[in-house]
Amino acid sequence: MASESNQQGAKITVHWLNKSRGQRVIWLLEELNLNYDIKTYARDKNKRAPVALKEVHPLGKSPTISIEVAGCERPLVLAESGAIVEYLCEHFGQRLVPRRYPEGKEGGVGQETEEWINYRYFMHYAEGSMFPVLFTGLLTGSIRSAPVPFFIKPITNKIAGNIEGAYTNPELKVQYTFMEDFLTKSQEKGEFFLGSDLSAVDFMMFFVLEGGVQHGSLTEESYPKLYNYVRRMQDRKAYQRAGDRVTKASGEKFVPFSEARM
């Protein structure tokens, strides 16, 4: 349970959609030891978010959270993973944000610590550079498995293969190699993405790497540092508590995105 001082009187509700980025927010709240409620939503037969989510935010996306505090006329509604993670860390988890400046260098251009520069970069890299490539891979996988007549199958496989060969597979290799090299260096200092301490970056990077495992392009044989990082984070007690909370709220056993059937 959260301490009253850390909770700051905030009533937090997570609008959680199955097989979505919403789980990273639940995990973060568990790591921060905050109290929160979960309102669950299920995808429709076309794998789209339900219309009900648009009642919370016009785009109808997950994750979305609402925060109610005394003195505010209406709940604060936040969407987009990065914005949510940054906001929660700013108010409830400053320990998850690396120190920006060395003592005596506050505010100086180019004086930021290496840890903070990496933090700022990877907070945006996860969704800006990595996930669009991975999503293309997941999309072509859906094209391959689409229920089409047998005589159409060679055409859909050809389309998917052309996209994968010309773009997805080469680009995924570039991205995975970059991250594997980064982890090789950072994990000389510790078990987390930026080194010795859990940070907001872990919550952003973890989901896309789980997606890589689900896609099949990220394996223990090909990128052992990245793969073992995913499994190590999944072993954290807070991650497992997050899964239990979703199981209870949704009535269905939580399945990590890395093992989900799309």
N, C-alpha and C positions, 0 to 999 in steps of 0.2 A: 504494500500500500504506500502511496505517496505521502510524504510529510506535508502538513498543511502549508508550511512556508514555501516549499518547492512548487506545490500545486497552484499557489497564488489565487485561490478561489475560482480557478477556471474550470468550467464544465466543457470537456472536449468530446466531440462526437466524430468518429471516423466513418465516412460513407465508403464502404468496402465492396468492391466488385470482384467476383471470382476470376482467377487467372489474370490478375492485373498488378500494377505497381503498388496497389494499396497495401500489400503485405509489408512493404518496407517501412511504412509509417507505423503499423502495429508493432513491428519489431523495435523501432526507435522508441516508441512510448514505453515499451517494456524495459528497455535499457535505461530510460530516464526515470523509471519507477513512478510513472504518473497514472492517475486514475482516468479512465476514459470509457465511453460507450461505443458500441459498434452497431451500425445499421447496415445490414447486408443487402446486396442486390445480385441478381443472377443474369447472366447473358441470355439473349434470346436464341432461337434456333439458327440465326445467321451470325452468331457469336458477337452480336452488338450489345452495348450497354442498354438497359431498359430506359424508357422515356421518363420514368420516375426520377432518375438522377438529374434530369434537367430542371426539376423543381428545386434542386439544391444549388446548381450552378448552370448557367445557360448552355455550356458546352456538354453537359451531361457526362463528364469524364470521372475516372477514379485514378489516383486518390483525390478526394476532396475532404476537407475537415471543416467543422464549424466549432467555434469557441464562444461560449457565453460567459461573460463576467459582469459583476455588479457595476452599475453605472453606464453600461452600454445599452442603447435603445434596441439594438438588434444584434444577432450573432455575427461574429466575424467569420466570413466564409473564405477559405483559401483553397485554391486548386494548383496543380502542377507540383510534381514531386520535389523539385529543387526548392521552390518557394516555401513549401510546407516544411521541409527538413531544415532550411535555414531559419525560418521563423521559430520553430520549436526549439532549436538549439540556442538561438539568441535569447529566448525568454526562460528556458528551463534547463538548458544543457550547454552552458559556455565551455565546460570541460571538453566538449567534443569539437571545439574549434581551436586550431593551433594559434599560438600567440603571433600576432601580426608583426610587431616590431621588437627589435632588441631594445633594452633599456637605454634611453638617451637618444634613440633614433626615431622617435615617434613622429609620424606624419611625413617623413622624408621620402621623396620619390626614389624608388629603387632600393630602399633600405629594408624592405620586408624580409622576414625570415624565409629560408628555403622551404620549411614545412608549410608556411602559410601560402606561399606561391603555388606549391603542389596542391594544397587544399583547394584553392580557388580554381585552379585549372581542372582538376578532376571532378569537381562539383558540376562543371559545365560539360566536360568531355563525355560523361556517361550517357547523357541524352542527346548531346549535340553531335558527337562524332561516332560513337560506338553503336548506339541503339538503332539509328536509321539503317545501318548496314545489316545488323542482325535481323531487323524486321523484314528487310528484303529477303533474307534467307528463310525466315519463317513463312513468308508469303509464297515463295516459290515451292516450299515444301507442301503448302496447302494446294497449290496448283497440281503438283504431282499426285496427291492423294484424293483429288476431287473425284466425285462419283460421276464419271462421264462414260458414254458408250465405248466399248473396247476399240472400235475403229477410230475413235477420236484420241484415245490415250497416247499414241505415238506423237501426236501433234502437241498435246499439252506437255508431255515430257520433253519434247524438243524445245519448246518455249522456255520451260523452267531451266533446262540444261544450258541454253544460250545465255540466259541471265546470270546463272551461277558461274559459268566459265569465263564470261567476259568481265563480270563485275564482282559478284558476291564473294566467291571463294578467294580470289586474289586480295580483295580488300579486307576480308576477315583475317587472312594470314598476316597482313600488315598490322592490323590492330592488335591481334593476339600476341604477336611477336613483340610489339612495343610494350604491351602491358606485362608480359612475362619477364622481359628485361628489367622493367621498372620494379617489379616485385622481387626479383633476384637481388637487387640492390637494397630496396627498402626493408626487406625482411632479414637483412643482416642485423637490423636494429630491433625487430620484433615481429609479431604474428599478424599485424593488421596491414591494411593497404598502404598507409603512410609510415608504417614502422611500429614503434613500441606502444602506441596508444590508439584505442578505438576513436574514430573520428566520424564526423558527418559524411565524409567521403565513403566510408564503408557501406552506408545505407544506400547511397546512390550507385556505387559500382556493383554491389552484390547482385542486384536484380538483373542487370544486363549479363553478368557472368552466369547466373543461374539459367538465363535464357540461352546462353551459348551451350551449356550442358544439355539442355532440353533439345536444342537444335541438332546436337551431335557433332558439332564442329569443335567443341571444347572438350577434350578428353584428358585423362590422366597421362596417357602415353604421349600425346602431342604437346600439351602445355601443363606439366605437372605442378608448377607453382600456382597457376591460376586455379586449376582443378582442386588442389588440396586446400587452397584458400576458401573456395566455396564450401567444401565439406567441413572445414574448421568453423566457419561462421554458422553453419547449420547445427553444429554441435553446441553452440552457446545456449545456456539455460534461458536467456531472454528470448532468443529466436524460437525455442521450443514452447515457451509459455505463450508467445504470440500465436503459434499454431493451435495451441489448445484453446485460446480465447476465440479464435475464428471457428474452430470446430463446434464449440458450445453455441456461438451466436448464429451460425448458419445451419446447424443440424446435420452437416456433412463433414466427414473427416477431412481435415486440412491436408492437402498434398502440395509439397514444395513445387515451385514453378519448374525447377530442374527435372522433376519427375512427372509433370502434368502431361496429360494427353490433350493435344490441341485439336 
